[in-house]
Every structure is written in structure tokens, then in C-alpha cells.
Amino acid sequence: MKNYGKELIIDLHKCNPNTFNRKSIKKYFRFICREINMQPEKLVWWDDLYTPQKERETEPHLVGTSAVQFIRTSNITIHTLDRLKRVYLNIFSCKDFNAQKATSISKIWFKGEIISCTTIIRQ
């Protein structure tokens, strides 16, 4: 049976939280899609940008931005934790891509240390 796809899971710590905003993340998605030869589609956000101040998250493990960049062959998902200076990324595609290149780009973009990096071949 042929493999279904590949998933890259990256945990970055000690990142620069100045990169944890919609503008920077949107640029990251465009850049990484171009560099690993993926076709971006719809981008969906989840953060407190339009949430009233009293309803915003306050727990360090909840304060941040999440987004899903749909790509023609699946998605790229990001979760940032502003106070903890962490980024959690998943890149999943049924089209092959260069996981090593995607890892290097992500580390440089968010100026962090790779704590964990796993590639899974989906069957």
C-alpha cells in the first residue's frame, strides 16, 4: 500500500514573541508554502484580537495565536504561546515535502530552539 502522506511536528521554545502576530504568521505561511512547494488556500485564525479585554485568556498556556493555513493537499497548523515564548507547528500533506527545509525555515523565522521535531509517514 502506498503511503498516504507526511506530517511534520515541531516544538520550538525560547522564540521571539514579536513574531507571534497575524502579520508575521501570515508572511510565514506564504513563505513556507512557497519554499516547500505547497499551494495555500484558506487561512483561519483563533486569538483574542477581537475579544473584549475581560474575556481574554490569562493562563500562560492559553495566551497566544492559533491558525490553520489550509493547503491544497491538507494543512499547516500553528499555536503560539506568547508568555511562554513557544511555537507548536504541524505540517501535514498527502504531497511529499522537504521536512528538513521546513524545520530550518521555522526555526529561523520564529528565532527559537527546536525542542522536538518528529516526522510521521501516514499510511
C-alpha positions as CSV (number, residue, x, y, z in Angstrom):
1,M,0.0,0.0,0.0
2,K,1.3,3.5,-0.9
3,N,1.9,6.0,2.0
4,Y,-0.9,8.5,2.4
5,G,1.2,11.5,3.4
6,K,3.7,13.1,5.8
7,E,3.2,15.0,9.0
8,L,5.9,17.2,10.5
9,I,5.5,18.1,14.2
10,I,7.8,20.8,15.5
11,D,8.0,22.2,19.1
12,L,10.0,25.5,19.3
13,H,10.9,27.1,22.7
14,K,12.7,30.4,23.5
15,C,11.2,32.1,20.5
16,N,10.8,35.8,19.8
17,P,7.2,36.6,20.7
18,N,7.4,39.6,18.4
19,T,6.8,37.1,15.6
20,F,3.6,35.9,17.2
21,N,1.2,38.2,15.4
22,R,-1.1,37.8,12.5
23,K,1.0,39.8,10.1
24,S,4.2,37.8,10.8
25,I,2.4,34.4,10.8
26,K,0.6,35.2,7.6
27,K,4.0,36.0,6.0
28,Y,5.5,32.8,7.4
29,F,2.7,30.7,5.9
30,R,3.2,32.3,2.5
31,F,7.0,31.9,2.7
32,I,6.9,28.3,3.9
33,C,4.3,27.3,1.3
34,R,6.5,28.7,-1.5
35,E,9.6,27.1,-0.1
36,I,8.2,23.6,0.3
37,N,6.1,23.8,-2.9
38,M,2.6,23.9,-1.4
39,Q,-0.5,25.8,-2.7
40,P,-2.0,27.9,0.1
41,E,-5.8,28.1,0.3
42,K,-8.0,29.5,3.1
43,L,-6.4,30.9,6.3
44,V,-8.3,30.7,9.6
45,W,-7.4,32.4,12.9
46,W,-8.1,31.9,16.5
47,D,-6.9,34.5,19.0
48,D,-8.1,37.2,21.4
49,L,-7.7,40.0,18.9
50,Y,-11.4,40.9,18.8
51,T,-12.3,39.5,22.3
52,P,-13.3,42.0,25.0
53,Q,-10.5,42.5,27.5
54,K,-12.4,40.9,30.4
55,E,-13.0,37.7,28.3
56,R,-9.4,37.2,27.1
57,E,-7.4,34.2,28.2
58,T,-4.9,34.9,31.0
59,E,-3.3,31.5,31.6
60,P,0.2,31.3,30.1
61,H,-0.5,28.1,28.3
62,L,-3.6,29.7,26.6
63,V,-2.4,33.2,25.7
64,G,-1.4,33.2,22.0
65,T,-2.5,32.9,18.4
66,S,-3.6,29.8,16.6
67,A,-4.1,29.5,12.9
68,V,-4.8,26.9,10.3
69,Q,-3.4,27.5,6.8
70,F,-5.2,25.1,4.5
71,I,-3.1,24.0,1.6
72,R,-4.3,22.2,-1.5
73,T,-3.1,18.9,0.0
74,S,-4.1,19.4,3.7
75,N,-3.0,22.0,6.2
76,I,-0.4,23.8,8.3
77,T,-1.4,24.5,11.9
78,I,0.3,26.8,14.4
79,H,-0.2,27.5,18.0
80,T,1.9,30.3,19.7
81,L,2.2,30.9,23.4
82,D,3.2,34.5,23.9
83,R,4.2,34.4,27.6
84,L,6.0,31.1,27.3
85,K,7.7,32.1,24.1
86,R,6.8,28.8,22.4
87,V,5.5,27.7,19.0
88,Y,3.9,24.4,18.1
89,L,3.7,23.6,14.4
90,N,2.2,20.8,12.4
91,I,2.6,20.5,8.6
92,F,0.5,17.7,7.1
93,S,0.3,16.9,3.4
94,C,-0.5,13.9,1.2
95,K,2.0,15.5,-1.2
96,D,5.7,15.0,-0.2
97,F,7.7,17.9,1.1
98,N,11.2,18.6,2.4
99,A,10.7,18.3,6.2
100,Q,14.3,19.3,6.9
101,K,13.8,22.6,5.0
102,A,10.5,23.3,6.7
103,T,12.2,22.7,10.1
104,S,15.1,25.1,9.3
105,I,12.7,27.8,8.0
106,S,10.5,27.6,11.1
107,K,13.5,27.8,13.5
108,I,14.9,30.8,11.8
109,W,11.5,32.6,11.3
110,F,10.5,32.3,15.0
111,K,14.1,32.6,16.3
112,G,13.7,29.7,18.6
113,E,15.2,26.4,19.7
114,I,13.9,23.1,18.4
115,I,12.9,21.1,21.4
116,S,11.2,18.3,19.5
117,C,10.9,17.5,15.8
118,T,9.1,14.4,14.5
119,T,8.2,13.3,11.0
120,I,5.5,10.7,10.7
121,I,4.7,8.9,7.5
122,R,1.0,8.4,7.4
123,Q,-0.2,5.1,5.9
